[in-house]
Amino acid sequence: MMTTRTLLMLIAALGLLACNPDLGGGSAGGGDDDDDIDDDDDDDDDDDGAPDAVLLSVSPDLDEIDVPIWTEFELVFDVPPGPFDWRVAGSDGSDVDFEISVSTNETTYIGELVSALEPGATYRVSLSWGSNDLNYEFTTLPPADPDKMKAVIGAVYVAELLDGEFVQPEGAGPLIKGGLDPLPLMLSVHAETAFAVDAQPGFHMIGAVGRYNEGGVPEANPCAATIAMTAGPDQAYGTDDDNPGTFDAGLFAVGPTEMAVAAQGTTLDLREVVLEGTFVPSLDRITTMTLAGIADTRPLDEMLGGGGEGAICELLSDTVGVECFECGEPTPGAFCMNVEVEELEAVIAIGQQLTERTCVDVIGDWESSGICHPEALAYDEDGNGTYELCPAYAE
């Protein structure tokens, strides 16, 4: 990894201004096609210099506002670049630390922050190469108004998981998207939430992996328990074992927690799940959302038509070179893999509600009304009616 103080490489930027006038920059003379580096002319038959790299885009954009405090910096060029200096500084002139990674074709540079930016602050980006300079500013999201944020409590936000970018397992995104049906992730901020900075960690959320009805509208599965993302082992909010997340300047982070994803007629259990996202100022969307966790692949093996235990792991190994690893207790075996989905966006679903449901509710529906039988049996692994996978029921 390189840091912001490391000199990178950029060839020149003759075409920069022509490509995007807003990016500014100067111009460079023509190169030579001969061995005399002092003979710098514009003769097309006498050019030995490589074409000038053009800066196609930057992120955050010029004068952009409401930038998340955990934003990602990006530079995109049309061809691999040569020496340049890239800095981001706060209003006091101090450099922002970020680590840089480069795409395989050496045209895209990503800067990942070491620590969060300050909310409601203006930052200056300085980029220089050869005789060219680009300087611009962006401003981060302001501190959230706790009273205004109360409007999101109980609101439901929906993100389609398959619309995100699957960065883990590496290279398996197309395979995953091609093999799964749509999976709407439904999220709602719980009433136990506190938004004030000095009350953190105090952010609570519930979730559900829903389904689409015949009209294409996402809805929660009435026979599935909601995901008590911050309630702790007892699955009840407002108790001593709660595991609240954090909230700052619109950005929330919850986890690690566990969640069950109903997919392809089976249930995929995820553990060590971390969910992060940013509410936009209008509060009608959550952007730059990331979901990461560890998945036990065994429930999906049946998708491969009798491939047997480990079929999904074998497929991942053969197609993209990703190896499953040991799951550990309580279900040992080398059948687990990291899952990470980035660039998710959740949109508010007007009129929707996400009602809390626990495994006790699901079992109760089966025993009292004869509905939700398959979902209830999922908690009774031994088939003896004790529902050992729902400890709250046993109590």
Contacts in CASP RR format, 6 or more apart in sequence:
PFRMAT RR
TARGET T0000
AUTHOR 0000-0000-0000
METHOD contacts of the structure
MODEL  1
MMTTRTLLMLIAALGLLACNPDLGGGSAGGGDDDDDIDDDDDDDDDDDGA
PDAVLLSVSPDLDEIDVPIWTEFELVFDVPPGPFDWRVAGSDGSDVDFEI
SVSTNETTYIGELVSALEPGATYRVSLSWGSNDLNYEFTTLPPADPDKMK
AVIGAVYVAELLDGEFVQPEGAGPLIKGGLDPLPLMLSVHAETAFAVDAQ
PGFHMIGAVGRYNEGGVPEANPCAATIAMTAGPDQAYGTDDDNPGTFDAG
LFAVGPTEMAVAAQGTTLDLREVVLEGTFVPSLDRITTMTLAGIADTRPL
DEMLGGGGEGAICELLSDTVGVECFECGEPTPGAFCMNVEVEELEAVIAI
GQQLTERTCVDVIGDWESSGICHPEALAYDEDGNGTYELCPAYAE
1 99 0 8 1.000
1 100 0 8 1.000
1 101 0 8 1.000
2 8 0 8 1.000
2 99 0 8 1.000
2 100 0 8 1.000
3 97 0 8 1.000
3 98 0 8 1.000
3 99 0 8 1.000
3 100 0 8 1.000
4 86 0 8 1.000
4 87 0 8 1.000
4 88 0 8 1.000
4 95 0 8 1.000
4 96 0 8 1.000
4 97 0 8 1.000
4 98 0 8 1.000
4 100 0 8 1.000
5 87 0 8 1.000
5 95 0 8 1.000
6 100 0 8 1.000
7 83 0 8 1.000
7 84 0 8 1.000
7 85 0 8 1.000
8 81 0 8 1.000
8 82 0 8 1.000
8 83 0 8 1.000
8 84 0 8 1.000
8 85 0 8 1.000
8 86 0 8 1.000
8 100 0 8 1.000
8 109 0 8 1.000
9 80 0 8 1.000
9 81 0 8 1.000
9 82 0 8 1.000
9 83 0 8 1.000
9 84 0 8 1.000
10 53 0 8 1.000
10 77 0 8 1.000
10 81 0 8 1.000
10 82 0 8 1.000
10 83 0 8 1.000
10 84 0 8 1.000
10 129 0 8 1.000
10 130 0 8 1.000
11 50 0 8 1.000
11 51 0 8 1.000
11 52 0 8 1.000
11 53 0 8 1.000
11 79 0 8 1.000
11 80 0 8 1.000
11 81 0 8 1.000
11 82 0 8 1.000
12 28 0 8 1.000
12 52 0 8 1.000
12 53 0 8 1.000
12 129 0 8 1.000
12 130 0 8 1.000
12 132 0 8 1.000
13 25 0 8 1.000
13 26 0 8 1.000
13 28 0 8 1.000
13 52 0 8 1.000
13 53 0 8 1.000
13 54 0 8 1.000
13 55 0 8 1.000
13 129 0 8 1.000
13 130 0 8 1.000
13 132 0 8 1.000
14 27 0 8 1.000
14 28 0 8 1.000
14 29 0 8 1.000
14 30 0 8 1.000
14 52 0 8 1.000
15 27 0 8 1.000
15 52 0 8 1.000
15 54 0 8 1.000
16 23 0 8 1.000
16 24 0 8 1.000
16 25 0 8 1.000
16 26 0 8 1.000
16 52 0 8 1.000
16 54 0 8 1.000
16 55 0 8 1.000
16 132 0 8 1.000
17 23 0 8 1.000
17 24 0 8 1.000
17 25 0 8 1.000
17 26 0 8 1.000
17 27 0 8 1.000
19 54 0 8 1.000
19 55 0 8 1.000
19 56 0 8 1.000
19 78 0 8 1.000
20 55 0 8 1.000
20 56 0 8 1.000
20 57 0 8 1.000
22 62 0 8 1.000
23 55 0 8 1.000
23 58 0 8 1.000
23 62 0 8 1.000
23 134 0 8 1.000
24 134 0 8 1.000
25 132 0 8 1.000
25 133 0 8 1.000
25 134 0 8 1.000
26 131 0 8 1.000
26 132 0 8 1.000
28 52 0 8 1.000
28 130 0 8 1.000
28 131 0 8 1.000
28 132 0 8 1.000
29 40 0 8 1.000
29 42 0 8 1.000
30 40 0 8 1.000
30 41 0 8 1.000
30 42 0 8 1.000
30 47 0 8 1.000
30 49 0 8 1.000
31 40 0 8 1.000
31 41 0 8 1.000
31 47 0 8 1.000
31 48 0 8 1.000
31 49 0 8 1.000
32 39 0 8 1.000
32 40 0 8 1.000
32 41 0 8 1.000
32 46 0 8 1.000
32 47 0 8 1.000
32 48 0 8 1.000
32 49 0 8 1.000
33 43 0 8 1.000
33 45 0 8 1.000
33 46 0 8 1.000
33 47 0 8 1.000
33 48 0 8 1.000
33 49 0 8 1.000
34 46 0 8 1.000
34 48 0 8 1.000
35 48 0 8 1.000
39 46 0 8 1.000
50 79 0 8 1.000
51 79 0 8 1.000
53 77 0 8 1.000
53 78 0 8 1.000
53 79 0 8 1.000
53 80 0 8 1.000
53 81 0 8 1.000
53 82 0 8 1.000
54 77 0 8 1.000
54 78 0 8 1.000
54 79 0 8 1.000
55 75 0 8 1.000
55 76 0 8 1.000
55 77 0 8 1.000
55 127 0 8 1.000
55 134 0 8 1.000
56 76 0 8 1.000
56 77 0 8 1.000
56 78 0 8 1.000
57 74 0 8 1.000
57 75 0 8 1.000
57 76 0 8 1.000
58 74 0 8 1.000
58 75 0 8 1.000
58 76 0 8 1.000
58 125 0 8 1.000
58 127 0 8 1.000
58 134 0 8 1.000
58 136 0 8 1.000
59 71 0 8 1.000
59 72 0 8 1.000
59 73 0 8 1.000
59 74 0 8 1.000
60 67 0 8 1.000
60 71 0 8 1.000
60 73 0 8 1.000
60 125 0 8 1.000
60 138 0 8 1.000
61 138 0 8 1.000
62 136 0 8 1.000
62 137 0 8 1.000
62 138 0 8 1.000
63 136 0 8 1.000
63 137 0 8 1.000
63 138 0 8 1.000
64 138 0 8 1.000
64 139 0 8 1.000
65 138 0 8 1.000
65 139 0 8 1.000
66 139 0 8 1.000
66 140 0 8 1.000
66 141 0 8 1.000
66 142 0 8 1.000
66 280 0 8 1.000
66 281 0 8 1.000
67 117 0 8 1.000
67 138 0 8 1.000
67 139 0 8 1.000
67 140 0 8 1.000
67 141 0 8 1.000
68 140 0 8 1.000
68 141 0 8 1.000
68 249 0 8 1.000
68 250 0 8 1.000
68 251 0 8 1.000
68 277 0 8 1.000
68 278 0 8 1.000
68 287 0 8 1.000
68 288 0 8 1.000
69 116 0 8 1.000
69 117 0 8 1.000
69 118 0 8 1.000
69 119 0 8 1.000
69 140 0 8 1.000
69 141 0 8 1.000
69 248 0 8 1.000
69 249 0 8 1.000
69 251 0 8 1.000
70 113 0 8 1.000
70 116 0 8 1.000
70 117 0 8 1.000
70 251 0 8 1.000
70 276 0 8 1.000
70 278 0 8 1.000
70 288 0 8 1.000
71 113 0 8 1.000
71 117 0 8 1.000
71 140 0 8 1.000
71 288 0 8 1.000
72 110 0 8 1.000
72 111 0 8 1.000
72 112 0 8 1.000
72 113 0 8 1.000
72 288 0 8 1.000
73 88 0 8 1.000
73 98 0 8 1.000
73 110 0 8 1.000
73 111 0 8 1.000
73 112 0 8 1.000
73 113 0 8 1.000
73 125 0 8 1.000
74 108 0 8 1.000
74 109 0 8 1.000
74 110 0 8 1.000
74 111 0 8 1.000
75 86 0 8 1.000
75 108 0 8 1.000
75 109 0 8 1.000
75 127 0 8 1.000
76 107 0 8 1.000
76 108 0 8 1.000
76 109 0 8 1.000
77 107 0 8 1.000
77 108 0 8 1.000
78 107 0 8 1.000
79 107 0 8 1.000
80 105 0 8 1.000
80 106 0 8 1.000
80 107 0 8 1.000
81 106 0 8 1.000
81 107 0 8 1.000
81 129 0 8 1.000
82 129 0 8 1.000
83 129 0 8 1.000
83 130 0 8 1.000
84 127 0 8 1.000
84 128 0 8 1.000
84 129 0 8 1.000
84 130 0 8 1.000
85 126 0 8 1.000
85 127 0 8 1.000
85 128 0 8 1.000
85 129 0 8 1.000
86 100 0 8 1.000
86 109 0 8 1.000
86 125 0 8 1.000
86 126 0 8 1.000
86 127 0 8 1.000
87 95 0 8 1.000
87 125 0 8 1.000
87 126 0 8 1.000
87 127 0 8 1.000
88 95 0 8 1.000
88 96 0 8 1.000
88 98 0 8 1.000
88 123 0 8 1.000
88 124 0 8 1.000
88 125 0 8 1.000
88 126 0 8 1.000
89 95 0 8 1.000
89 96 0 8 1.000
89 123 0 8 1.000
89 124 0 8 1.000
89 126 0 8 1.000
90 96 0 8 1.000
90 118 0 8 1.000
90 121 0 8 1.000
90 122 0 8 1.000
90 123 0 8 1.000
90 124 0 8 1.000
91 121 0 8 1.000
91 122 0 8 1.000
91 123 0 8 1.000
93 124 0 8 1.000
96 113 0 8 1.000
96 117 0 8 1.000
96 123 0 8 1.000
97 113 0 8 1.000
97 114 0 8 1.000
97 115 0 8 1.000
98 111 0 8 1.000
98 112 0 8 1.000
98 113 0 8 1.000
98 114 0 8 1.000
99 111 0 8 1.000
99 112 0 8 1.000
99 114 0 8 1.000
100 109 0 8 1.000
100 110 0 8 1.000
100 111 0 8 1.000
100 112 0 8 1.000
101 109 0 8 1.000
101 110 0 8 1.000
101 111 0 8 1.000
101 112 0 8 1.000
102 108 0 8 1.000
102 109 0 8 1.000
102 110 0 8 1.000
103 109 0 8 1.000
103 110 0 8 1.000
116 248 0 8 1.000
116 251 0 8 1.000
117 123 0 8 1.000
117 140 0 8 1.000
118 140 0 8 1.000
119 140 0 8 1.000
119 141 0 8 1.000
119 142 0 8 1.000
119 143 0 8 1.000
119 144 0 8 1.000
119 248 0 8 1.000
119 249 0 8 1.000
120 139 0 8 1.000
120 140 0 8 1.000
120 141 0 8 1.000
120 142 0 8 1.000
120 143 0 8 1.000
120 249 0 8 1.000
121 139 0 8 1.000
121 140 0 8 1.000
122 137 0 8 1.000
122 138 0 8 1.000
122 139 0 8 1.000
123 137 0 8 1.000
123 138 0 8 1.000
123 139 0 8 1.000
123 140 0 8 1.000
124 135 0 8 1.000
124 136 0 8 1.000
124 137 0 8 1.000
125 134 0 8 1.000
125 135 0 8 1.000
125 136 0 8 1.000
125 137 0 8 1.000
125 138 0 8 1.000
126 133 0 8 1.000
126 134 0 8 1.000
126 135 0 8 1.000
127 133 0 8 1.000
127 134 0 8 1.000
127 135 0 8 1.000
128 134 0 8 1.000
140 249 0 8 1.000
141 249 0 8 1.000
141 250 0 8 1.000
141 251 0 8 1.000
141 278 0 8 1.000
141 281 0 8 1.000
142 249 0 8 1.000
142 281 0 8 1.000
143 197 0 8 1.000
143 248 0 8 1.000
143 249 0 8 1.000
144 195 0 8 1.000
144 247 0 8 1.000
144 248 0 8 1.000
144 249 0 8 1.000
144 250 0 8 1.000
144 279 0 8 1.000
146 194 0 8 1.000
146 195 0 8 1.000
146 196 0 8 1.000
148 283 0 8 1.000
149 195 0 8 1.000
149 247 0 8 1.000
149 250 0 8 1.000
149 279 0 8 1.000
149 283 0 8 1.000
150 195 0 8 1.000
151 283 0 8 1.000
152 189 0 8 1.000
152 279 0 8 1.000
152 283 0 8 1.000
153 189 0 8 1.000
153 190 0 8 1.000
153 191 0 8 1.000
153 193 0 8 1.000
154 188 0 8 1.000
154 189 0 8 1.000
154 190 0 8 1.000
154 191 0 8 1.000
154 353 0 8 1.000
154 354 0 8 1.000
155 188 0 8 1.000
155 189 0 8 1.000
155 283 0 8 1.000
155 348 0 8 1.000
156 186 0 8 1.000
156 187 0 8 1.000
156 188 0 8 1.000
156 348 0 8 1.000
156 349 0 8 1.000
156 351 0 8 1.000
156 352 0 8 1.000
156 353 0 8 1.000
156 354 0 8 1.000
157 186 0 8 1.000
157 187 0 8 1.000
157 188 0 8 1.000
157 285 0 8 1.000
157 286 0 8 1.000
157 346 0 8 1.000
157 347 0 8 1.000
157 348 0 8 1.000
157 349 0 8 1.000
158 184 0 8 1.000
158 185 0 8 1.000
158 186 0 8 1.000
158 187 0 8 1.000
158 218 0 8 1.000
158 346 0 8 1.000
158 347 0 8 1.000
158 349 0 8 1.000
158 352 0 8 1.000
159 184 0 8 1.000
159 185 0 8 1.000
159 187 0 8 1.000
159 286 0 8 1.000
159 289 0 8 1.000
159 344 0 8 1.000
159 345 0 8 1.000
159 346 0 8 1.000
159 347 0 8 1.000
160 182 0 8 1.000
160 183 0 8 1.000
160 184 0 8 1.000
160 185 0 8 1.000
161 183 0 8 1.000
161 184 0 8 1.000
161 185 0 8 1.000
161 209 0 8 1.000
161 291 0 8 1.000
161 341 0 8 1.000
161 344 0 8 1.000
162 176 0 8 1.000
162 177 0 8 1.000
162 180 0 8 1.000
162 182 0 8 1.000
162 183 0 8 1.000
163 344 0 8 1.000
163 345 0 8 1.000
164 341 0 8 1.000
164 342 0 8 1.000
164 343 0 8 1.000
164 344 0 8 1.000
165 173 0 8 1.000
165 341 0 8 1.000
165 342 0 8 1.000
165 343 0 8 1.000
166 172 0 8 1.000
166 173 0 8 1.000
166 176 0 8 1.000
166 177 0 8 1.000
166 339 0 8 1.000
166 340 0 8 1.000
166 341 0 8 1.000
167 340 0 8 1.000
167 341 0 8 1.000
167 342 0 8 1.000
168 292 0 8 1.000
168 337 0 8 1.000
168 338 0 8 1.000
168 339 0 8 1.000
168 340 0 8 1.000
169 176 0 8 1.000
169 316 0 8 1.000
169 320 0 8 1.000
169 322 0 8 1.000
169 337 0 8 1.000
169 338 0 8 1.000
169 339 0 8 1.000
170 320 0 8 1.000
170 322 0 8 1.000
171 320 0 8 1.000
171 322 0 8 1.000
172 316 0 8 1.000
172 319 0 8 1.000
172 320 0 8 1.000
172 322 0 8 1.000
175 315 0 8 1.000
175 316 0 8 1.000
175 319 0 8 1.000
175 320 0 8 1.000
179 264 0 8 1.000
179 303 0 8 1.000
180 263 0 8 1.000
180 264 0 8 1.000
181 263 0 8 1.000
181 264 0 8 1.000
182 212 0 8 1.000
183 209 0 8 1.000
183 210 0 8 1.000
183 261 0 8 1.000
183 263 0 8 1.000
184 209 0 8 1.000
184 210 0 8 1.000
184 211 0 8 1.000
184 212 0 8 1.000
184 218 0 8 1.000
185 207 0 8 1.000
185 208 0 8 1.000
185 209 0 8 1.000
185 210 0 8 1.000
185 291 0 8 1.000
185 344 0 8 1.000
185 346 0 8 1.000
186 207 0 8 1.000
186 208 0 8 1.000
186 209 0 8 1.000
186 210 0 8 1.000
186 218 0 8 1.000
186 220 0 8 1.000
186 349 0 8 1.000
186 352 0 8 1.000
186 354 0 8 1.000
187 205 0 8 1.000
187 206 0 8 1.000
187 207 0 8 1.000
187 275 0 8 1.000
187 286 0 8 1.000
187 346 0 8 1.000
187 354 0 8 1.000
188 205 0 8 1.000
188 206 0 8 1.000
188 207 0 8 1.000
188 353 0 8 1.000
188 354 0 8 1.000
189 203 0 8 1.000
189 204 0 8 1.000
189 205 0 8 1.000
190 204 0 8 1.000
190 205 0 8 1.000
190 206 0 8 1.000
190 230 0 8 1.000
190 237 0 8 1.000
191 204 0 8 1.000
192 202 0 8 1.000
192 204 0 8 1.000
192 237 0 8 1.000
192 238 0 8 1.000
192 242 0 8 1.000
192 244 0 8 1.000
193 202 0 8 1.000
193 203 0 8 1.000
193 204 0 8 1.000
193 205 0 8 1.000
193 244 0 8 1.000
193 247 0 8 1.000
194 200 0 8 1.000
194 202 0 8 1.000
194 203 0 8 1.000
195 203 0 8 1.000
195 247 0 8 1.000
197 248 0 8 1.000
200 244 0 8 1.000
200 245 0 8 1.000
200 246 0 8 1.000
200 247 0 8 1.000
200 248 0 8 1.000
201 244 0 8 1.000
201 245 0 8 1.000
201 246 0 8 1.000
202 244 0 8 1.000
202 245 0 8 1.000
202 246 0 8 1.000
202 247 0 8 1.000
203 230 0 8 1.000
203 244 0 8 1.000
203 245 0 8 1.000
203 246 0 8 1.000
203 247 0 8 1.000
203 252 0 8 1.000
203 253 0 8 1.000
203 254 0 8 1.000
204 229 0 8 1.000
204 230 0 8 1.000
204 231 0 8 1.000
204 237 0 8 1.000
204 242 0 8 1.000
204 244 0 8 1.000
204 245 0 8 1.000
205 229 0 8 1.000
205 230 0 8 1.000
205 245 0 8 1.000
205 252 0 8 1.000
205 254 0 8 1.000
205 275 0 8 1.000
206 226 0 8 1.000
206 227 0 8 1.000
206 228 0 8 1.000
206 229 0 8 1.000
206 231 0 8 1.000
206 354 0 8 1.000
206 356 0 8 1.000
207 226 0 8 1.000
207 227 0 8 1.000
207 229 0 8 1.000
207 259 0 8 1.000
207 354 0 8 1.000
208 220 0 8 1.000
208 221 0 8 1.000
208 224 0 8 1.000
208 226 0 8 1.000
208 227 0 8 1.000
208 354 0 8 1.000
209 221 0 8 1.000
209 224 0 8 1.000
209 227 0 8 1.000
209 259 0 8 1.000
209 260 0 8 1.000
209 261 0 8 1.000
209 262 0 8 1.000
209 263 0 8 1.000
210 218 0 8 1.000
210 219 0 8 1.000
210 220 0 8 1.000
210 221 0 8 1.000
210 224 0 8 1.000
210 262 0 8 1.000
211 218 0 8 1.000
211 219 0 8 1.000
211 221 0 8 1.000
211 262 0 8 1.000
212 218 0 8 1.000
212 219 0 8 1.000
213 219 0 8 1.000
218 349 0 8 1.000
218 352 0 8 1.000
219 352 0 8 1.000
220 226 0 8 1.000
220 354 0 8 1.000
220 355 0 8 1.000
221 262 0 8 1.000
222 372 0 8 1.000
223 362 0 8 1.000
223 365 0 8 1.000
223 371 0 8 1.000
223 372 0 8 1.000
223 374 0 8 1.000
223 375 0 8 1.000
224 260 0 8 1.000
224 262 0 8 1.000
224 357 0 8 1.000
224 362 0 8 1.000
224 375 0 8 1.000
225 260 0 8 1.000
225 357 0 8 1.000
225 358 0 8 1.000
225 359 0 8 1.000
225 361 0 8 1.000
225 362 0 8 1.000
226 354 0 8 1.000
226 355 0 8 1.000
226 356 0 8 1.000
226 357 0 8 1.000
226 358 0 8 1.000
227 257 0 8 1.000
227 259 0 8 1.000
227 260 0 8 1.000
228 235 0 8 1.000
228 236 0 8 1.000
228 237 0 8 1.000
228 257 0 8 1.000
228 356 0 8 1.000
228 358 0 8 1.000
229 254 0 8 1.000
229 255 0 8 1.000
229 257 0 8 1.000
229 259 0 8 1.000
229 273 0 8 1.000
229 275 0 8 1.000
230 237 0 8 1.000
230 242 0 8 1.000
230 243 0 8 1.000
230 244 0 8 1.000
230 245 0 8 1.000
230 254 0 8 1.000
230 255 0 8 1.000
230 257 0 8 1.000
231 237 0 8 1.000
231 238 0 8 1.000
231 239 0 8 1.000
231 242 0 8 1.000
231 243 0 8 1.000
232 239 0 8 1.000
232 241 0 8 1.000
232 242 0 8 1.000
232 243 0 8 1.000
232 257 0 8 1.000
233 241 0 8 1.000
233 391 0 8 1.000
234 241 0 8 1.000
234 392 0 8 1.000
235 358 0 8 1.000
235 359 0 8 1.000
235 392 0 8 1.000
237 356 0 8 1.000
243 255 0 8 1.000
243 257 0 8 1.000
244 254 0 8 1.000
245 252 0 8 1.000
245 253 0 8 1.000
245 254 0 8 1.000
245 255 0 8 1.000
246 252 0 8 1.000
246 253 0 8 1.000
250 278 0 8 1.000
250 279 0 8 1.000
251 276 0 8 1.000
251 277 0 8 1.000
251 278 0 8 1.000
251 279 0 8 1.000
252 276 0 8 1.000
252 277 0 8 1.000
252 278 0 8 1.000
252 279 0 8 1.000
253 274 0 8 1.000
253 275 0 8 1.000
253 276 0 8 1.000
253 277 0 8 1.000
254 274 0 8 1.000
254 275 0 8 1.000
254 276 0 8 1.000
255 273 0 8 1.000
255 274 0 8 1.000
255 275 0 8 1.000
256 271 0 8 1.000
256 272 0 8 1.000
256 273 0 8 1.000
256 274 0 8 1.000
256 293 0 8 1.000
257 273 0 8 1.000
258 269 0 8 1.000
258 270 0 8 1.000
258 271 0 8 1.000
258 272 0 8 1.000
258 273 0 8 1.000
259 269 0 8 1.000
259 270 0 8 1.000
259 273 0 8 1.000
260 267 0 8 1.000
260 268 0 8 1.000
260 269 0 8 1.000
260 270 0 8 1.000
261 267 0 8 1.000
261 268 0 8 1.000
261 269 0 8 1.000
261 270 0 8 1.000
262 268 0 8 1.000
263 300 0 8 1.000
264 300 0 8 1.000
264 303 0 8 1.000
266 299 0 8 1.000
266 300 0 8 1.000
266 302 0 8 1.000
267 299 0 8 1.000
267 378 0 8 1.000
268 295 0 8 1.000
268 296 0 8 1.000
268 297 0 8 1.000
268 299 0 8 1.000
268 300 0 8 1.000
269 295 0 8 1.000
269 296 0 8 1.000
269 299 0 8 1.000
270 293 0 8 1.000
270 294 0 8 1.000
270 295 0 8 1.000
270 339 0 8 1.000
271 293 0 8 1.000
271 294 0 8 1.000
272 293 0 8 1.000
272 294 0 8 1.000
273 291 0 8 1.000
273 292 0 8 1.000
273 293 0 8 1.000
274 290 0 8 1.000
274 291 0 8 1.000
274 292 0 8 1.000
274 293 0 8 1.000
275 289 0 8 1.000
275 290 0 8 1.000
275 291 0 8 1.000
275 292 0 8 1.000
276 289 0 8 1.000
276 290 0 8 1.000
277 286 0 8 1.000
277 287 0 8 1.000
277 288 0 8 1.000
277 289 0 8 1.000
277 290 0 8 1.000
278 286 0 8 1.000
278 287 0 8 1.000
278 288 0 8 1.000
278 289 0 8 1.000
279 285 0 8 1.000
279 286 0 8 1.000
280 286 0 8 1.000
280 287 0 8 1.000
283 348 0 8 1.000
284 347 0 8 1.000
284 348 0 8 1.000
285 345 0 8 1.000
285 346 0 8 1.000
285 347 0 8 1.000
285 348 0 8 1.000
286 345 0 8 1.000
286 346 0 8 1.000
287 345 0 8 1.000
288 343 0 8 1.000
289 343 0 8 1.000
289 344 0 8 1.000
289 345 0 8 1.000
289 346 0 8 1.000
290 340 0 8 1.000
290 341 0 8 1.000
290 342 0 8 1.000
290 343 0 8 1.000
290 344 0 8 1.000
291 339 0 8 1.000
291 340 0 8 1.000
291 341 0 8 1.000
291 344 0 8 1.000
292 338 0 8 1.000
292 339 0 8 1.000
292 340 0 8 1.000
292 341 0 8 1.000
293 338 0 8 1.000
293 339 0 8 1.000
293 340 0 8 1.000
294 327 0 8 1.000
294 336 0 8 1.000
294 337 0 8 1.000
294 338 0 8 1.000
294 339 0 8 1.000
295 336 0 8 1.000
295 337 0 8 1.000
295 338 0 8 1.000
295 339 0 8 1.000
296 327 0 8 1.000
296 331 0 8 1.000
296 335 0 8 1.000
296 336 0 8 1.000
297 310 0 8 1.000
297 312 0 8 1.000
297 313 0 8 1.000
297 316 0 8 1.000
297 324 0 8 1.000
297 335 0 8 1.000
297 336 0 8 1.000
297 337 0 8 1.000
298 309 0 8 1.000
298 310 0 8 1.000
298 312 0 8 1.000
298 331 0 8 1.000
298 335 0 8 1.000
300 312 0 8 1.000
301 307 0 8 1.000
301 308 0 8 1.000
301 309 0 8 1.000
301 310 0 8 1.000
301 311 0 8 1.000
301 312 0 8 1.000
303 312 0 8 1.000
304 311 0 8 1.000
304 312 0 8 1.000
304 315 0 8 1.000
305 311 0 8 1.000
309 335 0 8 1.000
310 324 0 8 1.000
310 335 0 8 1.000
312 324 0 8 1.000
312 335 0 8 1.000
313 323 0 8 1.000
313 324 0 8 1.000
313 334 0 8 1.000
313 335 0 8 1.000
313 337 0 8 1.000
316 322 0 8 1.000
316 323 0 8 1.000
316 324 0 8 1.000
316 337 0 8 1.000
317 323 0 8 1.000
317 324 0 8 1.000
322 337 0 8 1.000
324 334 0 8 1.000
324 335 0 8 1.000
324 336 0 8 1.000
324 337 0 8 1.000
325 334 0 8 1.000
325 336 0 8 1.000
325 337 0 8 1.000
326 332 0 8 1.000
326 333 0 8 1.000
326 334 0 8 1.000
326 336 0 8 1.000
327 333 0 8 1.000
327 334 0 8 1.000
327 335 0 8 1.000
327 336 0 8 1.000
328 336 0 8 1.000
358 390 0 8 1.000
358 392 0 8 1.000
359 379 0 8 1.000
359 387 0 8 1.000
359 389 0 8 1.000
359 390 0 8 1.000
359 392 0 8 1.000
359 393 0 8 1.000
360 390 0 8 1.000
360 392 0 8 1.000
360 393 0 8 1.000
362 372 0 8 1.000
362 375 0 8 1.000
362 376 0 8 1.000
362 379 0 8 1.000
363 376 0 8 1.000
363 379 0 8 1.000
363 387 0 8 1.000
363 390 0 8 1.000
363 393 0 8 1.000
364 376 0 8 1.000
365 371 0 8 1.000
365 372 0 8 1.000
365 376 0 8 1.000
366 372 0 8 1.000
366 373 0 8 1.000
366 375 0 8 1.000
366 376 0 8 1.000
366 377 0 8 1.000
367 376 0 8 1.000
376 387 0 8 1.000
377 383 0 8 1.000
378 389 0 8 1.000
379 387 0 8 1.000
379 388 0 8 1.000
379 389 0 8 1.000
379 390 0 8 1.000
379 393 0 8 1.000
380 386 0 8 1.000
380 387 0 8 1.000
380 388 0 8 1.000
380 389 0 8 1.000
381 388 0 8 1.000
381 389 0 8 1.000
382 388 0 8 1.000
386 394 0 8 1.000
387 393 0 8 1.000
387 394 0 8 1.000
388 394 0 8 1.000
END
